[in-house]
């Protein structure tokens, strides 16, 4: 269970006490406790667009106010949590999170392992190792990476094998630091059958899939079929867009995650540009709680 999920659960169940069932969808879900599937899921934020301009104190404050208590810190954004930080700066980042209810879930790197050039591939592996060390030092639990594309005159099977073997290398390195490698379903590798092929090569237990809520998820045999292709390799993070959008069946997706009793973060990687992003984040917290409660009520 994520650290903030435990904190939030204990705090809210204590305050709700016997009135939980009358407290609306969230209260009802919490009243079930851990004996129902979905108790160990919580809502987090990817600092992709909504939080890209927030420095670290602002980010933590907004997450605390909205109740969105986990963050994946995207590289190159205003919070400045990068491999270039020295040890003192890393300790300060760790302390800021430790002093708040917000959990640093890990960095979102842009490193990918499809490079036809061997030196570029080696550079990506070494850069990923630097992000692993950063995440460890700052109190995170894993690093997001990408597969990513297929290239002219390179057989698809060769690229898949290269990506998988590279993931095994960084997966083993990450295991030594307690850091999960989270492979985002991204780029030309987004179709879930391709991701399954990659994961069959990337058989290190520390390598996991970061579901990314792409349009490709709905194609061919549909969402449920594609979900089941990788459900045994799901990692601690899932990326979603705005949960009340109409272009992706998020209620069905949460049903699937509750069905496998997923324990991890459903992380907002929103693509719109609301004027008041704190208010929008708070609204997404409400939508998530209601959607999750409905999914859990079916079990």
C-alpha positions as CSV (number, residue, x, y, z in Angstrom):
1,X,0.0,0.0,0.0
2,X,1.4,3.5,-0.8
3,X,2.5,5.4,2.3
4,X,-0.1,8.1,1.7
5,X,-2.8,5.6,1.2
6,X,-2.2,4.1,4.6
7,X,-2.0,7.6,6.2
8,X,-5.2,8.7,4.4
9,X,-7.1,5.5,5.3
10,X,-6.2,5.6,9.0
11,X,-6.9,9.4,9.3
12,X,-10.3,9.3,7.5
13,X,-11.6,6.1,9.0
14,X,-10.8,7.5,12.5
15,X,-12.5,10.7,11.8
16,X,-15.5,9.2,10.1
17,X,-15.9,6.5,12.7
18,X,-19.4,5.0,12.7
19,X,-20.8,7.7,10.4
20,X,-18.7,6.5,7.4
21,X,-21.6,4.8,5.6
22,X,-23.4,8.1,5.5
23,X,-20.4,10.1,4.3
24,X,-21.0,9.5,0.5
25,X,-19.0,7.3,-1.9
26,X,-15.6,7.8,-0.3
27,X,-16.8,7.2,3.2
28,X,-18.6,4.1,2.0
29,X,-15.5,2.8,0.3
30,X,-13.3,3.5,3.3
31,X,-15.8,1.8,5.6
32,X,-15.2,-1.5,3.8
33,X,-11.5,-1.3,4.7
34,X,-8.9,-3.7,3.4
35,X,-11.3,-6.7,3.0
36,X,-12.6,-5.5,-0.4
37,X,-10.6,-5.3,-3.6
38,X,-9.2,-1.9,-4.5
39,X,-8.4,-0.8,-0.9
40,X,-4.8,-0.2,-1.8
41,X,-5.3,2.1,-4.8
42,X,-4.8,5.8,-4.5
43,X,-4.7,8.9,-6.8
44,X,-1.5,10.6,-7.7
45,X,-0.2,13.2,-10.1
46,X,2.3,13.2,-13.0
47,X,3.9,16.6,-13.2
48,X,3.4,16.7,-17.0
49,X,1.3,19.7,-17.8
50,X,-0.8,20.7,-14.8
51,X,2.2,20.9,-12.5
52,X,5.1,21.6,-14.9
53,X,5.5,25.2,-13.7
54,X,5.2,24.5,-9.9
55,X,8.3,24.6,-7.8
56,X,8.7,21.8,-5.3
57,X,7.1,23.6,-2.3
58,X,4.2,24.7,-4.4
59,X,3.7,21.3,-5.8
60,X,3.7,19.6,-2.4
61,X,1.3,22.3,-1.0
62,X,-1.2,21.9,-3.9
63,X,-1.1,18.1,-3.7
64,X,-1.8,18.2,0.1
65,X,-4.7,20.7,-0.4
66,X,-6.2,18.6,-3.2
67,X,-5.8,15.3,-1.4
68,X,-3.8,13.9,-4.4
69,X,-1.0,12.5,-2.3
70,X,1.5,11.0,-4.7
71,X,3.7,12.5,-7.4
72,X,5.8,11.3,-10.3
73,X,8.2,14.1,-11.0
74,X,8.7,14.5,-14.7
75,X,12.2,15.4,-15.8
76,X,13.0,19.0,-17.0
77,X,10.1,20.6,-15.1
78,X,10.1,23.5,-12.6
79,X,10.5,21.4,-9.5
80,X,14.0,20.7,-10.6
81,X,14.5,17.2,-9.2
82,X,17.1,16.0,-11.6
83,X,20.2,13.7,-11.5
84,X,22.4,16.9,-11.3
85,X,21.3,17.5,-7.7
86,X,24.1,17.0,-5.2
87,X,23.7,14.9,-2.0
88,X,22.7,17.8,0.2
89,X,20.0,18.9,-2.3
90,X,18.8,15.3,-2.6
91,X,18.5,15.1,1.2
92,X,16.5,18.3,1.2
93,X,14.1,16.9,-1.4
94,X,13.6,13.7,0.7
95,X,13.0,15.8,3.8
96,X,10.4,18.0,2.1
97,X,8.4,14.9,1.2
98,X,9.0,13.2,4.6
99,X,7.6,16.3,6.4
100,X,4.4,16.2,4.3
101,X,1.6,13.6,3.6
102,X,2.7,13.6,-0.1
103,X,4.7,10.7,-1.4
104,X,7.5,11.0,-4.0
105,X,6.6,8.0,-6.1
106,X,9.7,8.5,-8.4
107,X,11.0,10.4,-11.3
108,X,9.5,10.2,-14.8
109,X,12.5,10.0,-17.1
110,X,12.4,10.2,-20.9
111,X,15.0,7.5,-21.3
112,X,14.2,4.9,-24.0
113,X,15.9,1.7,-25.3
114,X,15.0,1.5,-29.0
115,X,18.1,3.4,-30.2
116,X,19.7,1.7,-33.3
117,X,23.0,3.4,-32.4
118,X,24.8,1.3,-29.7
119,X,26.4,4.3,-28.0
120,X,23.0,6.1,-27.8
121,X,21.6,2.9,-26.2
122,X,24.4,2.7,-23.7
123,X,23.9,6.4,-22.9
124,X,20.2,5.7,-22.2
125,X,21.1,2.8,-19.9
126,X,23.6,4.9,-17.9
127,X,21.2,7.8,-17.7
128,X,18.5,5.5,-16.3
129,X,21.0,4.3,-13.7
130,X,21.5,8.0,-12.7
131,X,17.7,8.4,-12.3
132,X,17.6,5.2,-10.2
133,X,20.2,6.7,-7.8
134,X,18.3,10.0,-7.7
135,X,15.0,8.3,-6.9
136,X,16.7,6.2,-4.1
137,X,18.3,9.3,-2.6
138,X,15.2,11.3,-2.7
139,X,12.9,8.6,-1.2
140,X,11.2,7.4,-4.4
141,X,10.4,3.8,-5.2
142,X,10.9,3.6,-9.0
143,X,11.8,5.2,-12.3
144,X,9.6,5.5,-15.4
145,X,11.2,4.7,-18.7
146,X,10.0,4.3,-22.3
147,X,10.3,1.4,-24.9
148,X,9.8,3.4,-27.6
149,X,9.8,3.1,-31.5
150,X,10.7,1.0,-34.4
151,X,13.3,2.1,-37.0
152,X,13.8,1.8,-40.7
153,X,16.0,-1.2,-41.7
154,X,15.9,-2.6,-38.2
155,X,13.7,-5.8,-37.8
156,X,10.9,-5.3,-35.3
157,X,11.9,-8.5,-33.5
158,X,15.5,-7.1,-33.0
159,X,14.2,-3.9,-31.5
160,X,11.8,-5.8,-29.1
161,X,14.7,-8.0,-28.0
162,X,17.0,-5.0,-27.5
163,X,14.4,-3.2,-25.4
164,X,13.7,-6.2,-23.3
165,X,17.4,-7.0,-22.6
166,X,18.1,-3.4,-21.8
167,X,15.2,-3.4,-19.3
168,X,16.7,-6.5,-17.6
169,X,20.0,-4.6,-17.2
170,X,18.4,-1.5,-15.6
171,X,15.9,-3.8,-13.7
172,X,18.8,-5.6,-12.0
173,X,20.6,-2.3,-11.2
174,X,17.4,-0.8,-9.8
175,X,16.7,-3.8,-7.6
176,X,20.0,-3.1,-5.8
177,X,18.6,0.3,-4.9
178,X,15.0,-0.8,-4.2
179,X,13.8,1.0,-7.3
180,X,11.2,-0.6,-9.7
181,X,11.6,0.0,-13.4
182,X,8.3,1.2,-14.8
183,X,7.9,0.8,-18.6
184,X,5.4,3.3,-19.9
185,X,3.1,2.0,-22.6
186,X,4.4,4.6,-25.1
187,X,5.2,5.4,-28.7
188,X,5.1,2.8,-31.5
189,X,5.3,0.1,-28.8
190,X,2.0,1.2,-27.3
191,X,-0.2,-1.7,-28.6
192,X,-0.5,-4.1,-25.7
193,X,0.4,-7.2,-27.7
194,X,3.8,-5.5,-28.5
195,X,4.2,-4.6,-24.8
196,X,3.6,-8.3,-24.0
197,X,6.3,-9.3,-26.3
198,X,8.7,-6.9,-24.7
199,X,7.8,-8.1,-21.2
200,X,8.4,-11.7,-22.3
201,X,12.0,-10.7,-23.0
202,X,12.2,-8.3,-20.0
203,X,11.7,-11.1,-17.5
204,X,13.5,-9.5,-14.5
205,X,10.9,-9.3,-11.7
206,X,11.9,-5.7,-11.1
207,X,10.6,-4.6,-14.5
208,X,7.0,-3.7,-14.7
209,X,4.4,-2.1,-17.0
210,X,3.1,1.4,-16.5
211,X,-0.4,1.4,-18.1
212,X,-0.8,4.7,-20.0
213,X,-4.5,4.9,-21.1
214,X,-3.8,5.1,-24.8
215,X,-6.3,4.9,-27.6
216,X,-4.6,1.7,-28.8
217,X,-5.9,0.0,-25.6
218,X,-9.4,0.0,-27.1
219,X,-8.5,-1.5,-30.5
220,X,-8.7,-5.1,-31.8
221,X,-10.2,-7.3,-29.1
222,X,-10.8,-4.3,-26.8
223,X,-9.8,-3.0,-23.4
224,X,-10.4,-6.0,-21.2
225,X,-8.5,-8.3,-23.5
226,X,-5.5,-5.9,-23.8
227,X,-5.5,-5.4,-20.0
228,X,-5.3,-9.1,-19.4
229,X,-2.3,-9.3,-21.7
230,X,-0.1,-7.4,-19.1
231,X,-2.1,-7.6,-15.8
232,X,0.6,-10.0,-14.4
233,X,3.3,-7.4,-14.9
234,X,1.6,-4.2,-13.7
235,X,3.9,-1.9,-11.7
236,X,3.2,0.6,-9.0
237,X,2.0,3.4,-11.3
238,X,-0.8,3.8,-13.9
239,X,-1.2,6.9,-16.0
240,X,-4.6,8.3,-16.8
241,X,-5.9,11.6,-18.3
242,X,-8.9,13.5,-16.8
243,X,-11.1,10.8,-15.3
244,X,-14.3,12.5,-16.4
245,X,-13.3,12.8,-20.0
246,X,-15.5,10.9,-22.5
247,X,-12.8,9.6,-24.9
248,X,-11.7,6.7,-22.7
249,X,-13.7,4.3,-20.6
250,X,-12.1,5.1,-17.2
251,X,-15.0,3.6,-15.2
252,X,-14.3,0.3,-17.0
253,X,-10.6,0.6,-16.5
254,X,-11.0,1.1,-12.7
255,X,-13.3,-1.9,-12.7
256,X,-10.5,-4.0,-14.2
257,X,-7.9,-2.7,-11.7
258,X,-10.3,-3.4,-8.8
259,X,-10.9,-6.8,-10.3
260,X,-7.2,-7.7,-9.9
261,X,-7.0,-5.9,-6.5
262,X,-4.4,-3.6,-7.9
263,X,-2.2,-2.0,-5.2
264,X,-0.6,1.2,-6.5
265,X,-1.0,4.7,-7.9
266,X,-3.6,5.8,-10.5
267,X,-1.7,8.9,-11.6
268,X,-3.2,11.9,-13.4
269,X,-1.3,12.9,-16.5
270,X,-3.8,15.5,-17.7
271,X,-3.6,17.1,-21.1
272,X,-6.0,20.1,-20.7
273,X,-5.0,23.6,-19.5
274,X,-7.5,24.7,-16.8
275,X,-7.1,28.2,-15.5
276,X,-7.2,27.0,-11.8
277,X,-5.2,23.8,-11.8
278,X,-5.5,23.4,-8.0
279,X,-9.3,23.4,-8.3
280,X,-9.1,21.0,-11.3
281,X,-6.9,18.7,-9.3
282,X,-9.3,18.8,-6.3
283,X,-12.2,18.0,-8.7
284,X,-10.3,15.0,-10.1
285,X,-9.9,13.7,-6.5
286,X,-13.7,13.7,-6.1
287,X,-14.2,12.0,-9.4
288,X,-11.7,9.3,-8.6
289,X,-13.2,8.6,-5.2
290,X,-16.7,8.3,-6.6
291,X,-15.6,6.1,-9.5
292,X,-13.5,3.9,-7.3
293,X,-16.4,3.5,-4.8
294,X,-18.7,2.4,-7.6
295,X,-16.2,-0.1,-8.9
296,X,-15.6,-1.6,-5.4
297,X,-19.3,-1.8,-4.7
298,X,-19.6,-4.4,-7.5
299,X,-17.3,-6.8,-5.6
